[in-house]
Amino acid sequence: MNNDYLYQQIVSLLENKALTNDVVFVNAYDLSPDVPDAALIKTRAIIMNIFFDINAGYAYRFAHELSHILYGDPDAQSVYYFSEYGKRGEELLAHKNAIRMLMSIEMPTTVNGFMEYYHVPSWLEFEVQKTFSSLGVVE
């Protein structure tokens, strides 16, 4: 996980957003690197695998899982596992909402800077650009 001060502040704001919306989260330190993060919809809980070996950054993954609970269809599925390649339905919606959530916390100065900072999967560049533009910023 990124240890710079701003990144830690952003993670704290995401955690506060979870808590104020009655979402419980656990940072798991005892899972193997191949176990993905999970969002349990009905119980409103998120399990973040600290050692999950994936390119996507922790804050982005957390925002993605939180998006499933806050903005997803509660009847679509009961458990979601993070996949950086989920391109349809609820997974794509969670990717889009994670991008918007992070930009609403700290607006980036560039699309590429945002993607690099949060290690957003490269195939989402169009969605990042679209959100960046919709929030009124011109590169």
Order of alpha helices (4+ residues) and beta strands (2+ residues): alpha-beta-beta-beta-alpha-beta-alpha-alpha-alpha
